[in-house]
Amino acid sequence: MAAATGRSGVHDGSGSAVTAMAMQMYILTFKGGFNQESSRSVQHHIRKLGGYILMVTPNGPIVALDDSEAAAAGKHPAIAFMGGVSFNPRGKAAEALQRVFADNLSKQVEIAGAANAAPEKV
């Protein structure tokens, strides 16, 4: 089991240091409003920077991104605004948002070893 050691890194079970990312949530808005091409382009840009798309809205996506990549993400030509977001975990919509974020995140995260795992016999 990994133990967090702050921003400097995480240690895996063997004691090897693994670089930890300081993931933050950001909301993005599009220049000139929403269109499919801009939305896809921005989502690909965020993924190339190691980020994740938590939710897509008509105004722009909510993403999780390493804070060291935020400046590069904000330079995309289709992004008009990029700002940090935090939610009250006890807020009225918090549980629903967490479910949406988890569902969308699960579609983007590759489970280590899953590609090489043998299919389960029925």
DAMODA-V679926 format. One line per field, one symbol per residue. phi: phi as a letter, one per 40 degrees, with the letter a starting at -180 (. if undefined). Layout:
phi=???
This chain:
phi=.cbcbgccibbcdcgccbccbccbcbbbbccggcadccdccccccccccgcbccabbccicbbbadccbccccccdccccaaacbbbccbcdbdcccccccccccccbcccdgccccccccb
